Amino acid sequence: MSDFTTDFWGYYIGAIALAGIVWCVWLLFSQRAFLKSSKAAPGGQVDDTGHVWDGDLRELNNPLPRWWMWMYLLSCVFALGYLVLYPGLGKVQGWLGWSSTGALAAQQDQLREQVQPLYARFEDMEIPAIADDAQAREIGQRLFLNNCAQCHGSDARGSKGFPNLADGDWLYGSSPDIIRESIAKGRHGIMPPFGEQLDSRAVGDVTQYVRSLSGLAADPIKAARGRADFRANCAACHGVEGKGNPLLGAPNLTDKVWLYGSSAAVIAETITKGRNNQMPAHEDVFTPQQIRLLTAYVWGLTRPAEEAK
């Protein structure tokens, strides 16, 4: 019911549910009375409805079988009992207090208890040690494939708009603590639009300057003009030299790693319209132990070569 803004809709739905059950009971007894009054016909014959098929096949007006009537009434009683015990009358939760959210939480708690022994031996290990453990890497990979590969790809190399986790280029930093924080708390990176601050010529100039920072082909005259606009509008996040700022998640524009692409058209679109990326938080999805194993797996994808020995 969270999509509705007032309690009216809860009462509205509850009234419809109860009215439907009452109407079903009324319909049964109204037809039962009619059938009783119409079944006795002169000569002991049962009235028919007047419908005839194939010349002599008549539809008779026989009363309903008692077993069917009792089954019908029991279904109505069952419906009422269900609405009393379980949520079904709008905002009324029912006597049992059951909810799909509560049932899911109970199942998750039960599953966590079952797998707890599996994670127990990793609790006192440091992230590098976990990354060296074959079983831990396998568990981390499965967690990644089931929960992260949809965005970052099964090989963790990302796609357009989703960071590559295997190239050693990190927006916020590559330490285990930062990776753990990203997984648990999520990230929200915003590149504000500059379409109102910069006209089309200035956007083109800044685009050429940004391309020149990473050694891409660029118009030297436009790039020279764009340097001043870049420092006035972009350096606050990306730095004067365009090397980015991990504290803000601002990308390094000099390393030839591009989240959306390096073409002039894509860069100009980013400058004009901005970007809004969000990495969802997973602290309510994973247990702390699972976050540690997933952190170790992601960190291990690009761990320093000297540490991997």
C-alpha positions in Angstrom: 0.0 0.0 0.0 3.0 2.3 0.0 2.1 3.6 -3.5 -1.1 5.2 -2.1 -0.9 8.5 -0.2 -4.0 8.3 2.0 -5.7 5.7 4.2 -8.8 6.0 2.0 -7.5 3.5 -0.5 -6.9 0.9 2.2 -10.6 1.2 3.4 -11.7 1.3 -0.3 -10.0 -2.0 -1.1 -11.2 -3.6 2.2 -14.8 -2.6 1.5 -14.6 -4.1 -2.0 -13.3 -7.4 -0.7 -16.0 -7.7 2.0 -18.7 -6.6 -0.3 -17.7 -9.3 -2.8 -18.0 -12.0 -0.2 -21.4 -10.8 1.0 -22.6 -10.5 -2.6 -21.6 -14.1 -3.3 -23.6 -15.4 -0.2 -26.6 -13.3 -1.2 -26.5 -14.6 -4.7 -26.5 -18.2 -3.5 -29.5 -17.8 -1.2 -31.4 -15.6 -3.7 -31.1 -18.3 -6.4 -31.8 -21.1 -3.9 -35.1 -19.5 -3.0 -36.0 -19.0 -6.7 -35.2 -22.6 -7.5 -37.3 -24.0 -4.6 -40.3 -22.0 -5.8 -39.9 -23.1 -9.4 -38.9 -26.8 -9.2 -42.4 -28.0 -8.3 -44.5 -28.0 -11.5 -47.9 -29.4 -12.2 -47.6 -33.1 -12.9 -44.4 -33.5 -10.9 -42.2 -32.3 -13.7 -39.3 -29.9 -13.3 -39.6 -26.5 -15.1 -37.2 -25.9 -17.9 -35.5 -22.6 -18.9 -36.9 -22.6 -22.4 -33.5 -23.4 -24.0 -33.7 -26.3 -26.4 -30.8 -27.9 -28.5 -30.9 -30.6 -31.1 -34.6 -30.7 -31.2 -35.4 -32.3 -27.8 -32.4 -31.5 -25.5 -33.9 -29.2 -22.9 -32.1 -27.3 -20.2 -34.0 -28.0 -16.9 -34.3 -25.7 -13.9 -33.0 -28.3 -11.4 -32.0 -27.0 -7.9 -28.3 -27.0 -7.0 -26.9 -30.1 -5.4 -26.5 -29.7 -1.6 -22.9 -30.7 -1.7 -22.2 -27.9 -4.2 -24.0 -25.4 -2.0 -22.1 -26.3 1.1 -18.8 -26.1 -0.8 -19.8 -22.7 -2.0 -20.6 -21.5 1.5 -17.4 -23.0 2.9 -15.3 -21.1 0.3 -17.0 -17.9 1.5 -16.2 -18.8 5.1 -12.6 -19.6 4.1 -12.3 -16.2 2.4 -13.6 -14.4 5.5 -11.2 -16.4 7.8 -8.3 -15.6 5.5 -9.0 -11.9 5.6 -9.2 -12.0 9.4 -5.9 -13.9 9.8 -3.9 -12.4 6.9 -3.5 -9.0 5.3 -6.1 -8.5 2.6 -8.4 -5.7 3.8 -6.3 -2.7 2.8 -4.2 -1.6 5.7 -5.4 -4.2 8.1 -2.5 -6.6 8.9 -4.5 -9.5 10.2 -4.5 -11.3 13.5 -1.4 -13.4 12.7 0.6 -10.3 11.8 2.0 -12.0 8.7 3.6 -10.0 5.9 5.6 -10.8 2.8 8.5 -8.6 4.1 8.5 -10.4 7.4 8.4 -13.8 5.7 11.4 -12.8 3.5 13.4 -11.5 6.4 12.7 -14.8 8.3 13.9 -16.9 5.4 17.0 -14.7 5.0 17.8 -15.1 8.7 17.4 -18.8 8.4 19.6 -19.0 5.4 22.3 -16.9 7.2 22.3 -19.2 10.1 22.8 -22.2 7.8 25.7 -20.6 5.9 27.3 -19.0 9.0 29.7 -22.0 9.6 31.0 -21.5 6.0 32.1 -17.9 6.7 33.2 -18.5 10.3 36.9 -19.3 9.4 37.3 -16.0 7.4 36.1 -13.7 10.2 39.6 -13.1 11.7 41.5 -13.0 8.4 42.7 -9.8 6.7 41.4 -9.0 3.2 44.7 -9.9 1.5 44.7 -13.3 3.3 41.1 -13.9 2.2 42.0 -13.0 -1.4 44.8 -15.6 -1.2 42.3 -18.3 -0.1 41.0 -20.4 -3.0 37.7 -21.2 -1.3 37.1 -17.6 -0.4 37.8 -16.5 -3.9 35.3 -19.0 -5.2 32.6 -17.8 -2.8 33.4 -14.2 -3.6 33.1 -14.9 -7.3 29.7 -16.5 -6.9 28.5 -13.6 -4.9 29.8 -11.3 -7.6 28.2 -13.2 -10.4 24.8 -13.4 -8.7 24.7 -9.8 -7.6 27.2 -7.6 -9.4 27.7 -9.0 -12.9 24.4 -7.5 -14.1 26.1 -4.1 -14.1 29.9 -4.8 -14.1 29.8 -7.9 -16.3 30.7 -11.5 -15.5 34.4 -10.7 -16.1 34.1 -7.5 -14.0 35.2 -5.4 -17.0 32.0 -3.3 -16.9 30.3 -1.7 -19.8 29.2 1.8 -20.9 28.3 3.7 -17.7 29.5 0.9 -15.4 33.1 0.9 -14.1 35.6 -1.7 -15.1 36.8 -3.3 -11.9 39.7 -5.2 -13.5 41.7 -2.3 -15.1 43.2 -0.8 -11.9 41.5 2.5 -12.4 39.5 3.4 -9.3 37.2 6.4 -8.9 37.3 6.4 -5.1 40.4 4.4 -4.4 41.5 0.8 -4.4 42.1 0.1 -0.7 40.1 -2.8 0.9 38.4 -0.4 3.2 37.2 1.9 0.4 36.0 -1.1 -1.7 34.1 -2.5 1.4 32.5 0.9 1.9 31.4 1.1 -1.8 29.8 -2.3 -1.6 28.1 -1.7 1.8 27.1 1.9 1.5 26.9 2.4 -2.3 28.1 5.4 -4.3 26.3 8.3 -6.0 28.4 10.1 -8.6 27.0 13.2 -10.1 28.5 15.2 -13.0 26.5 18.4 -13.1 25.4 19.7 -16.5 27.1 22.8 -17.9 24.8 23.5 -20.8 23.6 26.7 -19.3 27.0 28.0 -18.1 28.8 27.2 -21.4 27.6 28.0 -24.9 28.0 25.5 -27.8 31.4 27.0 -28.7 32.8 26.8 -25.2 31.5 23.2 -24.9 33.3 22.3 -28.1 36.5 24.0 -26.8 36.4 22.2 -23.4 35.7 18.9 -25.3 38.9 19.3 -27.3 40.9 20.3 -24.2 39.6 17.2 -22.3 40.6 15.0 -25.3 44.1 16.5 -25.3 44.6 15.7 -21.6 44.7 12.0 -22.4 46.7 12.3 -25.7 43.7 11.9 -28.0 43.6 13.8 -31.3 42.3 17.3 -30.6 42.2 20.7 -32.3 45.1 22.7 -30.7 43.4 26.1 -31.1 40.1 25.0 -29.5 42.0 23.1 -26.8 43.9 26.2 -25.9 40.7 28.2 -25.6 39.0 25.4 -23.7 41.8 25.3 -21.1 40.6 28.5 -19.4 36.9 27.3 -19.3 38.0 23.9 -17.9 39.9 25.5 -15.0 37.0 27.9 -14.3 34.2 25.2 -14.4 35.8 21.7 -14.1 38.9 22.0 -12.0 37.0 22.1 -8.7 36.3 18.4 -9.1 38.7 17.1 -11.7 41.7 19.2 -10.5 43.7 21.8 -12.4 45.6 19.1 -14.3 42.5 17.0 -14.8 43.8 14.1 -12.7 40.5 13.7 -10.7 39.7 13.6 -7.0 39.1 10.2 -5.3 37.4 12.0 -2.4 34.6 13.1 -4.8 34.8 10.2 -7.1 35.7 12.6 -9.9 37.4 10.7 -12.8 41.0 11.2 -13.9 40.7 12.6 -17.4 44.4 12.0 -18.2 44.6 8.2 -18.0 42.7 7.1 -21.2 40.0 5.3 -19.2 36.5 6.4 -20.1 33.3 5.4 -18.5 31.0 6.5 -21.4 33.4 6.8 -24.3 36.1 9.2 -25.5 34.6 10.5 -28.7 34.0 14.2 -29.0 30.3 13.8 -29.3 30.1 11.7 -26.0 32.4 14.1 -24.1 30.3 17.1 -25.3 27.1 15.3 -24.2 28.6 14.7 -20.8 29.6 18.4 -20.4 26.3 19.7 -21.6 23.8 17.3 -19.9 25.9 15.9 -17.0 25.9 12.3 -15.7 24.1 10.7 -12.7 25.4 7.3 -11.7 24.5 5.3 -8.6 26.0 2.2 -7.1 23.3 0.8 -4.8 24.1 -0.1 -1.2 24.3 -3.8 -0.4 24.6 -3.7 3.4 21.0 -4.9 3.7 21.5 -7.6 1.0 24.8 -9.2 2.2 25.9 -10.2 5.7 29.1 -8.5 7.0 30.9 -11.8 6.3 29.7 -11.9 2.7 30.8 -8.2 2.2 34.3 -9.1 3.4 34.6 -12.0 0.9 33.2 -9.9 -1.9 35.6 -7.1 -1.0 38.5 -9.5 -1.1 37.4 -10.8 -4.5 37.0 -7.4 -6.1 40.3 -6.1 -4.5 42.1 -9.2 -5.7 41.1 -8.5 -9.3 43.7 -5.7 -9.5 45.9 -6.3 -6.4 49.4 -5.0 -6.8 51.7 -7.4 -8.5 54.1 -7.5 -5.5 51.3 -8.4 -3.1 50.0 -11.2 -5.4 53.3 -13.1 -5.1 
